[in-house]
Amino acid sequence: MTAPEILNLLIGLVQGLGTITVFLLVLFIGVCVLLTLTKFRSTRNSLTVKSLDELVGEPIHYLPPTTPRGTVDQLAGSRRP
């Protein structure tokens, strides 16, 4: 083998490993994103139930992040009368 053949072989090896790495990263990130998006759908009309409240109660309405929450005393509920 001559020097240019070895150089071409090394360049091909690096290109192949780079291509495989990029393909696996895109595949892994794509699968993770697709599986995460299913958590945000409503399960009201689905066979999967996330909680009993969702099954028998009113639909869950989440507050927007801009809603004022007020002050909270975390220890108030633990005091005995």
PDB file of N, CA, C and O in Angstrom, chain B, residues numbered from 101:
ATOM      1  N   MET B 101       0.846  -1.179   0.000  1.00  0.00           N
ATOM      2  CA  MET B 101       0.000   0.000   0.000  1.00  0.00           C
ATOM      3  C   MET B 101       0.890   1.240   0.000  1.00  0.00           C
ATOM      4  O   MET B 101       1.919   1.301   0.672  1.00  0.00           O
ATOM      5  N   THR B 102       0.465   2.191  -0.753  1.00  0.00           N
ATOM      6  CA  THR B 102       1.217   3.434  -0.815  1.00  0.00           C
ATOM      7  C   THR B 102       0.601   4.452   0.133  1.00  0.00           C
ATOM      8  O   THR B 102      -0.480   4.235   0.682  1.00  0.00           O
ATOM      9  N   ALA B 103       1.287   5.543   0.315  1.00  0.00           N
ATOM     10  CA  ALA B 103       0.838   6.582   1.240  1.00  0.00           C
ATOM     11  C   ALA B 103      -0.518   7.178   0.829  1.00  0.00           C
ATOM     12  O   ALA B 103      -1.370   7.370   1.696  1.00  0.00           O
ATOM     13  N   PRO B 104      -0.750   7.478  -0.457  1.00  0.00           N
ATOM     14  CA  PRO B 104      -2.072   8.020  -0.814  1.00  0.00           C
ATOM     15  C   PRO B 104      -3.214   7.028  -0.559  1.00  0.00           C
ATOM     16  O   PRO B 104      -4.319   7.446  -0.213  1.00  0.00           O
ATOM     17  N   GLU B 105      -2.970   5.740  -0.723  1.00  0.00           N
ATOM     18  CA  GLU B 105      -4.007   4.748  -0.457  1.00  0.00           C
ATOM     19  C   GLU B 105      -4.348   4.706   1.026  1.00  0.00           C
ATOM     20  O   GLU B 105      -5.517   4.604   1.397  1.00  0.00           O
ATOM     21  N   ILE B 106      -3.332   4.784   1.866  1.00  0.00           N
ATOM     22  CA  ILE B 106      -3.552   4.774   3.314  1.00  0.00           C
ATOM     23  C   ILE B 106      -4.298   6.042   3.726  1.00  0.00           C
ATOM     24  O   ILE B 106      -5.195   5.996   4.568  1.00  0.00           O
ATOM     25  N   LEU B 107      -3.922   7.174   3.127  1.00  0.00           N
ATOM     26  CA  LEU B 107      -4.594   8.428   3.433  1.00  0.00           C
ATOM     27  C   LEU B 107      -6.067   8.369   3.014  1.00  0.00           C
ATOM     28  O   LEU B 107      -6.942   8.807   3.761  1.00  0.00           O
ATOM     29  N   ASN B 108      -6.343   7.826   1.817  1.00  0.00           N
ATOM     30  CA  ASN B 108      -7.729   7.678   1.369  1.00  0.00           C
ATOM     31  C   ASN B 108      -8.514   6.739   2.277  1.00  0.00           C
ATOM     32  O   ASN B 108      -9.694   6.968   2.545  1.00  0.00           O
ATOM     33  N   LEU B 109      -7.859   5.688   2.747  1.00  0.00           N
ATOM     34  CA  LEU B 109      -8.502   4.740   3.651  1.00  0.00           C
ATOM     35  C   LEU B 109      -8.856   5.407   4.974  1.00  0.00           C
ATOM     36  O   LEU B 109      -9.951   5.193   5.494  1.00  0.00           O
ATOM     37  N   LEU B 110      -7.955   6.208   5.525  1.00  0.00           N
ATOM     38  CA  LEU B 110      -8.214   6.898   6.790  1.00  0.00           C
ATOM     39  C   LEU B 110      -9.313   7.951   6.632  1.00  0.00           C
ATOM     40  O   LEU B 110     -10.164   8.103   7.508  1.00  0.00           O
ATOM     41  N   ILE B 111      -9.290   8.679   5.505  1.00  0.00           N
ATOM     42  CA  ILE B 111     -10.334   9.682   5.268  1.00  0.00           C
ATOM     43  C   ILE B 111     -11.701   8.998   5.141  1.00  0.00           C
ATOM     44  O   ILE B 111     -12.687   9.497   5.683  1.00  0.00           O
ATOM     45  N   GLY B 112     -11.771   7.884   4.447  1.00  0.00           N
ATOM     46  CA  GLY B 112     -13.021   7.136   4.330  1.00  0.00           C
ATOM     47  C   GLY B 112     -13.503   6.616   5.667  1.00  0.00           C
ATOM     48  O   GLY B 112     -14.701   6.626   5.947  1.00  0.00           O
ATOM     49  N   LEU B 113     -12.573   6.159   6.497  1.00  0.00           N
ATOM     50  CA  LEU B 113     -12.924   5.663   7.833  1.00  0.00           C
ATOM     51  C   LEU B 113     -13.510   6.782   8.687  1.00  0.00           C
ATOM     52  O   LEU B 113     -14.522   6.580   9.359  1.00  0.00           O
ATOM     53  N   VAL B 114     -12.887   7.955   8.668  1.00  0.00           N
ATOM     54  CA  VAL B 114     -13.381   9.088   9.461  1.00  0.00           C
ATOM     55  C   VAL B 114     -14.746   9.542   8.946  1.00  0.00           C
ATOM     56  O   VAL B 114     -15.634   9.848   9.742  1.00  0.00           O
ATOM     57  N   GLN B 115     -14.922   9.588   7.628  1.00  0.00           N
ATOM     58  CA  GLN B 115     -16.214   9.977   7.064  1.00  0.00           C
ATOM     59  C   GLN B 115     -17.300   8.971   7.434  1.00  0.00           C
ATOM     60  O   GLN B 115     -18.421   9.363   7.761  1.00  0.00           O
ATOM     61  N   GLY B 116     -16.985   7.702   7.387  1.00  0.00           N
ATOM     62  CA  GLY B 116     -17.960   6.666   7.744  1.00  0.00           C
ATOM     63  C   GLY B 116     -18.363   6.747   9.205  1.00  0.00           C
ATOM     64  O   GLY B 116     -19.546   6.668   9.536  1.00  0.00           O
ATOM     65  N   LEU B 117     -17.370   6.906  10.082  1.00  0.00           N
ATOM     66  CA  LEU B 117     -17.690   7.017  11.510  1.00  0.00           C
ATOM     67  C   LEU B 117     -18.492   8.288  11.796  1.00  0.00           C
ATOM     68  O   LEU B 117     -19.406   8.272  12.621  1.00  0.00           O
ATOM     69  N   GLY B 118     -18.157   9.375  11.125  1.00  0.00           N
ATOM     70  CA  GLY B 118     -18.902  10.619  11.312  1.00  0.00           C
ATOM     71  C   GLY B 118     -20.339  10.483  10.843  1.00  0.00           C
ATOM     72  O   GLY B 118     -21.256  10.972  11.503  1.00  0.00           O
ATOM     73  N   THR B 119     -20.542   9.824   9.712  1.00  0.00           N
ATOM     74  CA  THR B 119     -21.890   9.636   9.183  1.00  0.00           C
ATOM     75  C   THR B 119     -22.728   8.766  10.117  1.00  0.00           C
ATOM     76  O   THR B 119     -23.893   9.070  10.375  1.00  0.00           O
ATOM     77  N   ILE B 120     -22.148   7.711  10.612  1.00  0.00           N
ATOM     78  CA  ILE B 120     -22.866   6.816  11.534  1.00  0.00           C
ATOM     79  C   ILE B 120     -23.209   7.556  12.823  1.00  0.00           C
ATOM     80  O   ILE B 120     -24.305   7.397  13.361  1.00  0.00           O
ATOM     81  N   THR B 121     -22.271   8.364  13.318  1.00  0.00           N
ATOM     82  CA  THR B 121     -22.514   9.114  14.552  1.00  0.00           C
ATOM     83  C   THR B 121     -23.651  10.103  14.379  1.00  0.00           C
ATOM     84  O   THR B 121     -24.531  10.189  15.235  1.00  0.00           O
ATOM     85  N   VAL B 122     -23.648  10.850  13.286  1.00  0.00           N
ATOM     86  CA  VAL B 122     -24.715  11.823  13.037  1.00  0.00           C
ATOM     87  C   VAL B 122     -26.052  11.103  12.872  1.00  0.00           C
ATOM     88  O   VAL B 122     -27.060  11.557  13.414  1.00  0.00           O
ATOM     89  N   PHE B 123     -26.083  10.000  12.143  1.00  0.00           N
ATOM     90  CA  PHE B 123     -27.320   9.250  11.952  1.00  0.00           C
ATOM     91  C   PHE B 123     -27.879   8.764  13.286  1.00  0.00           C
ATOM     92  O   PHE B 123     -29.077   8.895  13.536  1.00  0.00           O
ATOM     93  N   LEU B 124     -27.032   8.209  14.140  1.00  0.00           N
ATOM     94  CA  LEU B 124     -27.512   7.708  15.427  1.00  0.00           C
ATOM     95  C   LEU B 124     -27.995   8.832  16.335  1.00  0.00           C
ATOM     96  O   LEU B 124     -28.978   8.666  17.056  1.00  0.00           O
ATOM     97  N   LEU B 125     -27.313   9.976  16.306  1.00  0.00           N
ATOM     98  CA  LEU B 125     -27.759  11.110  17.117  1.00  0.00           C
ATOM     99  C   LEU B 125     -29.125  11.619  16.648  1.00  0.00           C
ATOM    100  O   LEU B 125     -30.003  11.882  17.470  1.00  0.00           O
ATOM    101  N   VAL B 126     -29.307  11.756  15.353  1.00  0.00           N
ATOM    102  CA  VAL B 126     -30.594  12.211  14.821  1.00  0.00           C
ATOM    103  C   VAL B 126     -31.693  11.208  15.159  1.00  0.00           C
ATOM    104  O   VAL B 126     -32.794  11.603  15.543  1.00  0.00           O
ATOM    105  N   LEU B 127     -31.409   9.931  15.023  1.00  0.00           N
ATOM    106  CA  LEU B 127     -32.386   8.900  15.344  1.00  0.00           C
ATOM    107  C   LEU B 127     -32.754   8.937  16.822  1.00  0.00           C
ATOM    108  O   LEU B 127     -33.936   8.903  17.163  1.00  0.00           O
ATOM    109  N   PHE B 128     -31.765   9.004  17.698  1.00  0.00           N
ATOM    110  CA  PHE B 128     -32.005   9.017  19.140  1.00  0.00           C
ATOM    111  C   PHE B 128     -32.793  10.258  19.556  1.00  0.00           C
ATOM    112  O   PHE B 128     -33.763  10.147  20.306  1.00  0.00           O
ATOM    113  N   ILE B 129     -32.392  11.431  19.083  1.00  0.00           N
ATOM    114  CA  ILE B 129     -33.087  12.663  19.451  1.00  0.00           C
ATOM    115  C   ILE B 129     -34.508  12.658  18.893  1.00  0.00           C
ATOM    116  O   ILE B 129     -35.435  13.100  19.572  1.00  0.00           O
ATOM    117  N   GLY B 130     -34.693  12.169  17.675  1.00  0.00           N
ATOM    118  CA  GLY B 130     -36.028  12.107  17.087  1.00  0.00           C
ATOM    119  C   GLY B 130     -36.960  11.205  17.877  1.00  0.00           C
ATOM    120  O   GLY B 130     -38.112  11.564  18.121  1.00  0.00           O
ATOM    121  N   VAL B 131     -36.479  10.047  18.275  1.00  0.00           N
ATOM    122  CA  VAL B 131     -37.313   9.124  19.054  1.00  0.00           C
ATOM    123  C   VAL B 131     -37.657   9.739  20.406  1.00  0.00           C
ATOM    124  O   VAL B 131     -38.796   9.635  20.860  1.00  0.00           O
ATOM    125  N   CYS B 132     -36.692  10.371  21.046  1.00  0.00           N
ATOM    126  CA  CYS B 132     -36.955  10.996  22.348  1.00  0.00           C
ATOM    127  C   CYS B 132     -37.996  12.107  22.225  1.00  0.00           C
ATOM    128  O   CYS B 132     -38.876  12.219  23.079  1.00  0.00           O
ATOM    129  N   VAL B 133     -37.913  12.915  21.194  1.00  0.00           N
ATOM    130  CA  VAL B 133     -38.878  13.999  21.008  1.00  0.00           C
ATOM    131  C   VAL B 133     -40.261  13.428  20.719  1.00  0.00           C
ATOM    132  O   VAL B 133     -41.245  13.903  21.286  1.00  0.00           O
ATOM    133  N   LEU B 134     -40.362  12.429  19.860  1.00  0.00           N
ATOM    134  CA  LEU B 134     -41.665  11.848  19.542  1.00  0.00           C
ATOM    135  C   LEU B 134     -42.313  11.201  20.762  1.00  0.00           C
ATOM    136  O   LEU B 134     -43.521  11.328  20.961  1.00  0.00           O
ATOM    137  N   LEU B 135     -41.532  10.518  21.570  1.00  0.00           N
ATOM    138  CA  LEU B 135     -42.096   9.882  22.758  1.00  0.00           C
ATOM    139  C   LEU B 135     -42.486  10.905  23.809  1.00  0.00           C
ATOM    140  O   LEU B 135     -43.412  10.667  24.584  1.00  0.00           O
ATOM    141  N   THR B 136     -41.800  12.035  23.851  1.00  0.00           N
ATOM    142  CA  THR B 136     -42.129  13.075  24.820  1.00  0.00           C
ATOM    143  C   THR B 136     -43.399  13.810  24.427  1.00  0.00           C
ATOM    144  O   THR B 136     -44.160  14.222  25.303  1.00  0.00           O
ATOM    145  N   LEU B 137     -43.648  13.985  23.145  1.00  0.00           N
ATOM    146  CA  LEU B 137     -44.841  14.718  22.705  1.00  0.00           C
ATOM    147  C   LEU B 137     -46.129  14.011  23.105  1.00  0.00           C
ATOM    148  O   LEU B 137     -47.159  14.665  23.265  1.00  0.00           O
ATOM    149  N   THR B 138     -46.097  12.704  23.269  1.00  0.00           N
ATOM    150  CA  THR B 138     -47.319  11.980  23.633  1.00  0.00           C
ATOM    151  C   THR B 138     -47.748  12.272  25.063  1.00  0.00           C
ATOM    152  O   THR B 138     -48.901  12.014  25.411  1.00  0.00           O
ATOM    153  N   LYS B 139     -46.865  12.802  25.906  1.00  0.00           N
ATOM    154  CA  LYS B 139     -47.239  13.115  27.279  1.00  0.00           C
ATOM    155  C   LYS B 139     -48.166  14.322  27.358  1.00  0.00           C
ATOM    156  O   LYS B 139     -48.865  14.493  28.357  1.00  0.00           O
ATOM    157  N   PHE B 140     -48.187  15.159  26.327  1.00  0.00           N
ATOM    158  CA  PHE B 140     -48.957  16.389  26.384  1.00  0.00           C
ATOM    159  C   PHE B 140     -50.366  16.242  25.833  1.00  0.00           C
ATOM    160  O   PHE B 140     -51.136  17.202  25.869  1.00  0.00           O
ATOM    161  N   ARG B 141     -50.726  15.075  25.326  1.00  0.00           N
ATOM    162  CA  ARG B 141     -52.062  14.919  24.771  1.00  0.00           C
ATOM    163  C   ARG B 141     -53.041  14.559  25.889  1.00  0.00           C
ATOM    164  O   ARG B 141     -52.648  14.000  26.912  1.00  0.00           O
ATOM    165  N   SER B 142     -54.296  14.880  25.686  1.00  0.00           N
ATOM    166  CA  SER B 142     -55.329  14.551  26.652  1.00  0.00           C
ATOM    167  C   SER B 142     -55.630  13.062  26.597  1.00  0.00           C
ATOM    168  O   SER B 142     -55.700  12.471  25.519  1.00  0.00           O
ATOM    169  N   THR B 143     -55.804  12.468  27.756  1.00  0.00           N
ATOM    170  CA  THR B 143     -56.121  11.039  27.798  1.00  0.00           C
ATOM    171  C   THR B 143     -57.586  10.823  28.150  1.00  0.00           C
ATOM    172  O   THR B 143     -57.959   9.729  28.574  1.00  0.00           O
ATOM    173  N   ARG B 144     -58.416  11.834  27.984  1.00  0.00           N
ATOM    174  CA  ARG B 144     -59.831  11.733  28.331  1.00  0.00           C
ATOM    175  C   ARG B 144     -60.521  10.650  27.508  1.00  0.00           C
ATOM    176  O   ARG B 144     -61.300   9.869  28.054  1.00  0.00           O
ATOM    177  N   ASN B 145     -60.251  10.588  26.215  1.00  0.00           N
ATOM    178  CA  ASN B 145     -60.905   9.612  25.341  1.00  0.00           C
ATOM    179  C   ASN B 145     -59.947   8.486  24.964  1.00  0.00           C
ATOM    180  O   ASN B 145     -60.068   7.905  23.886  1.00  0.00           O
ATOM    181  N   SER B 146     -59.014   8.179  25.826  1.00  0.00           N
ATOM    182  CA  SER B 146     -58.000   7.182  25.533  1.00  0.00           C
ATOM    183  C   SER B 146     -58.148   6.005  26.492  1.00  0.00           C
ATOM    184  O   SER B 146     -58.800   6.113  27.530  1.00  0.00           O
ATOM    185  N   LEU B 147     -57.539   4.894  26.135  1.00  0.00           N
ATOM    186  CA  LEU B 147     -57.540   3.737  27.037  1.00  0.00           C
ATOM    187  C   LEU B 147     -56.521   3.905  28.156  1.00  0.00           C
ATOM    188  O   LEU B 147     -56.574   3.188  29.155  1.00  0.00           O
ATOM    189  N   THR B 148     -55.598   4.844  27.997  1.00  0.00           N
ATOM    190  CA  THR B 148     -54.587   5.102  29.016  1.00  0.00           C
ATOM    191  C   THR B 148     -55.089   6.189  29.950  1.00  0.00           C
ATOM    192  O   THR B 148     -55.490   7.259  29.491  1.00  0.00           O
ATOM    193  N   VAL B 149     -55.074   5.937  31.240  1.00  0.00           N
ATOM    194  CA  VAL B 149     -55.526   6.902  32.233  1.00  0.00           C
ATOM    195  C   VAL B 149     -54.329   7.267  33.091  1.00  0.00           C
ATOM    196  O   VAL B 149     -53.673   6.398  33.664  1.00  0.00           O
ATOM    197  N   LYS B 150     -54.049   8.573  33.174  1.00  0.00           N
ATOM    198  CA  LYS B 150     -52.899   9.032  33.958  1.00  0.00           C
ATOM    199  C   LYS B 150     -53.224   9.069  35.448  1.00  0.00           C
ATOM    200  O   LYS B 150     -52.353   8.792  36.272  1.00  0.00           O
ATOM    201  N   SER B 151     -54.453   9.404  35.806  1.00  0.00           N
ATOM    202  CA  SER B 151     -54.832   9.444  37.220  1.00  0.00           C
ATOM    203  C   SER B 151     -56.338   9.204  37.333  1.00  0.00           C
ATOM    204  O   SER B 151     -57.075   9.344  36.356  1.00  0.00           O
ATOM    205  N   LEU B 152     -56.777   8.845  38.523  1.00  0.00           N
ATOM    206  CA  LEU B 152     -58.197   8.605  38.761  1.00  0.00           C
ATOM    207  C   LEU B 152     -58.989   9.900  38.626  1.00  0.00           C
ATOM    208  O   LEU B 152     -60.127   9.889  38.155  1.00  0.00           O
ATOM    209  N   ASP B 153     -58.389  11.016  39.038  1.00  0.00           N
ATOM    210  CA  ASP B 153     -59.069  12.309  38.900  1.00  0.00           C
ATOM    211  C   ASP B 153     -59.376  12.613  37.442  1.00  0.00           C
ATOM    212  O   ASP B 153     -60.434  13.157  37.129  1.00  0.00           O
ATOM    213  N   GLU B 154     -58.468  12.269  36.561  1.00  0.00           N
ATOM    214  CA  GLU B 154     -58.683  12.529  35.142  1.00  0.00           C
ATOM    215  C   GLU B 154     -59.788  11.639  34.583  1.00  0.00           C
ATOM    216  O   GLU B 154     -60.496  12.032  33.656  1.00  0.00           O
ATOM    217  N   LEU B 155     -59.936  10.447  35.142  1.00  0.00           N
ATOM    218  CA  LEU B 155     -60.939   9.509  34.643  1.00  0.00           C
ATOM    219  C   LEU B 155     -62.348   9.892  35.089  1.00  0.00           C
ATOM    220  O   LEU B 155     -63.265   9.886  34.269  1.00  0.00           O
ATOM    221  N   VAL B 156     -62.546  10.228  36.376  1.00  0.00           N
ATOM    222  CA  VAL B 156     -63.885  10.450  36.895  1.00  0.00           C
ATOM    223  C   VAL B 156     -64.200  11.910  37.152  1.00  0.00           C
ATOM    224  O   VAL B 156     -65.373  12.269  37.249  1.00  0.00           O
ATOM    225  N   GLY B 157     -63.208  12.751  37.263  1.00  0.00           N
ATOM    226  CA  GLY B 157     -63.439  14.145  37.604  1.00  0.00           C
ATOM    227  C   GLY B 157     -63.561  15.033  36.385  1.00  0.00           C
ATOM    228  O   GLY B 157     -63.659  14.575  35.247  1.00  0.00           O
ATOM    229  N   GLU B 158     -63.550  16.310  36.669  1.00  0.00           N
ATOM    230  CA  GLU B 158     -63.580  17.319  35.612  1.00  0.00           C
ATOM    231  C   GLU B 158     -62.245  17.298  34.871  1.00  0.00           C
ATOM    232  O   GLU B 158     -61.231  16.876  35.426  1.00  0.00           O
ATOM    233  N   PRO B 159     -62.248  17.754  33.619  1.00  0.00           N
ATOM    234  CA  PRO B 159     -60.968  17.846  32.903  1.00  0.00           C
ATOM    235  C   PRO B 159     -59.999  18.761  33.637  1.00  0.00           C
ATOM    236  O   PRO B 159     -60.414  19.751  34.239  1.00  0.00           O
ATOM    237  N   ILE B 160     -58.741  18.446  33.592  1.00  0.00           N
ATOM    238  CA  ILE B 160     -57.723  19.225  34.289  1.00  0.00           C
ATOM    239  C   ILE B 160     -57.394  20.467  33.472  1.00  0.00           C
ATOM    240  O   ILE B 160     -57.047  20.371  32.295  1.00  0.00           O
ATOM    241  N   HIS B 161     -57.506  21.629  34.101  1.00  0.00           N
ATOM    242  CA  HIS B 161     -57.156  22.895  33.463  1.00  0.00           C
ATOM    243  C   HIS B 161     -55.975  23.465  34.237  1.00  0.00           C
ATOM    244  O   HIS B 161     -56.093  23.782  35.421  1.00  0.00           O
ATOM    245  N   TYR B 162     -54.861  23.592  33.577  1.00  0.00           N
ATOM    246  CA  TYR B 162     -53.661  24.102  34.214  1.00  0.00           C
ATOM    247  C   TYR B 162     -53.639  25.623  34.145  1.00  0.00           C
ATOM    248  O   TYR B 162     -54.092  26.218  33.166  1.00  0.00           O
ATOM    249  N   LEU B 163     -53.113  26.239  35.183  1.00  0.00           N
ATOM    250  CA  LEU B 163     -53.005  27.691  35.214  1.00  0.00           C
ATOM    251  C   LEU B 163     -51.839  28.145  34.357  1.00  0.00           C
ATOM    252  O   LEU B 163     -50.819  27.460  34.289  1.00  0.00           O
ATOM    253  N   PRO B 164     -51.974  29.292  33.699  1.00  0.00           N
ATOM    254  CA  PRO B 164     -50.838  29.799  32.936  1.00  0.00           C
ATOM    255  C   PRO B 164     -49.736  30.256  33.892  1.00  0.00           C
ATOM    256  O   PRO B 164     -50.020  30.554  35.052  1.00  0.00           O
ATOM    257  N   PRO B 165     -48.500  30.317  33.434  1.00  0.00           N
ATOM    258  CA  PRO B 165     -47.395  30.685  34.324  1.00  0.00           C
ATOM    259  C   PRO B 165     -47.468  32.117  34.827  1.00  0.00           C
ATOM    260  O   PRO B 165     -46.777  32.460  35.787  1.00  0.00           O
ATOM    261  N   THR B 166     -48.275  32.957  34.214  1.00  0.00           N
ATOM    262  CA  THR B 166     -48.360  34.355  34.636  1.00  0.00           C
ATOM    263  C   THR B 166     -49.387  34.582  35.736  1.00  0.00           C
ATOM    264  O   THR B 166     -49.518  35.707  36.220  1.00  0.00           O
ATOM    265  N   THR B 167     -50.112  33.560  36.141  1.00  0.00           N
ATOM    266  CA  THR B 167     -51.128  33.692  37.178  1.00  0.00           C
ATOM    267  C   THR B 167     -50.460  33.937  38.526  1.00  0.00           C
ATOM    268  O   THR B 167     -49.550  33.200  38.905  1.00  0.00           O
ATOM    269  N   PRO B 168     -50.910  34.987  39.272  1.00  0.00           N
ATOM    270  CA  PRO B 168     -50.311  35.218  40.589  1.00  0.00           C
ATOM    271  C   PRO B 168     -50.691  34.102  41.560  1.00  0.00           C
ATOM    272  O   PRO B 168     -51.843  33.670  41.599  1.00  0.00           O
ATOM    273  N   ARG B 169     -49.742  33.651  42.321  1.00  0.00           N
ATOM    274  CA  ARG B 169     -49.963  32.531  43.239  1.00  0.00           C
ATOM    275  C   ARG B 169     -50.184  32.982  44.683  1.00  0.00           C
ATOM    276  O   ARG B 169     -50.786  32.244  45.464  1.00  0.00           O
ATOM    277  N   GLY B 170     -49.721  34.156  45.050  1.00  0.00           N
ATOM    278  CA  GLY B 170     -49.863  34.629  46.423  1.00  0.00           C
ATOM    279  C   GLY B 170     -48.798  34.019  47.322  1.00  0.00           C
ATOM    280  O   GLY B 170     -47.919  33.290  46.864  1.00  0.00           O
ATOM    281  N   THR B 171     -48.893  34.332  48.602  1.00  0.00           N
ATOM    282  CA  THR B 171     -47.928  33.792  49.562  1.00  0.00           C
ATOM    283  C   THR B 171     -48.422  32.445  50.058  1.00  0.00           C
ATOM    284  O   THR B 171     -49.626  32.215  50.173  1.00  0.00           O
ATOM    285  N   VAL B 172     -47.499  31.576  50.346  1.00  0.00           N
ATOM    286  CA  VAL B 172     -47.838  30.231  50.787  1.00  0.00           C
ATOM    287  C   VAL B 172     -47.036  29.906  52.033  1.00  0.00           C
ATOM    288  O   VAL B 172     -45.815  30.063  52.057  1.00  0.00           O
ATOM    289  N   ASP B 173     -47.734  29.449  53.074  1.00  0.00           N
ATOM    290  CA  ASP B 173     -47.055  28.969  54.269  1.00  0.00           C
ATOM    291  C   ASP B 173     -47.050  27.455  54.208  1.00  0.00           C
ATOM    292  O   ASP B 173     -48.075  26.814  54.440  1.00  0.00           O
ATOM    293  N   GLN B 174     -45.904  26.889  53.899  1.00  0.00           N
ATOM    294  CA  GLN B 174     -45.826  25.443  53.699  1.00  0.00           C
ATOM    295  C   GLN B 174     -46.028  24.652  54.981  1.00  0.00           C
ATOM    296  O   GLN B 174     -46.407  23.482  54.934  1.00  0.00           O
ATOM    297  N   LEU B 175     -45.779  25.281  56.127  1.00  0.00           N
ATOM    298  CA  LEU B 175     -45.916  24.574  57.397  1.00  0.00           C
ATOM    299  C   LEU B 175     -47.286  24.773  58.051  1.00  0.00           C
ATOM    300  O   LEU B 175     -47.543  24.199  59.109  1.00  0.00           O
ATOM    301  N   ALA B 176     -48.154  25.559  57.456  1.00  0.00           N
ATOM    302  CA  ALA B 176     -49.453  25.843  58.074  1.00  0.00           C
ATOM    303  C   ALA B 176     -50.300  24.603  58.174  1.00  0.00           C
ATOM    304  O   ALA B 176     -51.028  24.452  59.155  1.00  0.00           O
ATOM    305  N   GLY B 177     -50.244  23.712  57.215  1.00  0.00           N
ATOM    306  CA  GLY B 177     -51.068  22.512  57.258  1.00  0.00           C
ATOM    307  C   GLY B 177     -50.585  21.467  58.220  1.00  0.00           C
ATOM    308  O   GLY B 177     -51.323  20.533  58.532  1.00  0.00           O
ATOM    309  N   SER B 178     -49.348  21.594  58.710  1.00  0.00           N
ATOM    310  CA  SER B 178     -48.800  20.561  59.581  1.00  0.00           C
ATOM    311  C   SER B 178     -48.978  20.897  61.064  1.00  0.00           C
ATOM    312  O   SER B 178     -48.599  20.095  61.918  1.00  0.00           O
ATOM    313  N   ARG B 179     -49.538  22.049  61.384  1.00  0.00           N
ATOM    314  CA  ARG B 179     -49.716  22.430  62.796  1.00  0.00           C
ATOM    315  C   ARG B 179     -50.943  21.744  63.378  1.00  0.00           C
ATOM    316  O   ARG B 179     -51.970  21.597  62.714  1.00  0.00           O
ATOM    317  N   ARG B 180     -50.814  21.331  64.620  1.00  0.00           N
ATOM    318  CA  ARG B 180     -51.949  20.721  65.323  1.00  0.00           C
ATOM    319  C   ARG B 180     -52.719  21.790  66.073  1.00  0.00           C
ATOM    320  O   ARG B 180     -52.119  22.745  66.566  1.00  0.00           O
ATOM    321  N   PRO B 181     -54.039  21.653  66.173  1.00  0.00           N
ATOM    322  CA  PRO B 181     -54.862  22.673  66.888  1.00  0.00           C
ATOM    323  C   PRO B 181     -54.645  22.646  68.374  1.00  0.00           C
ATOM    324  O   PRO B 181     -55.255  23.431  69.100  1.00  0.00           O
TER     325      PRO B 181
END
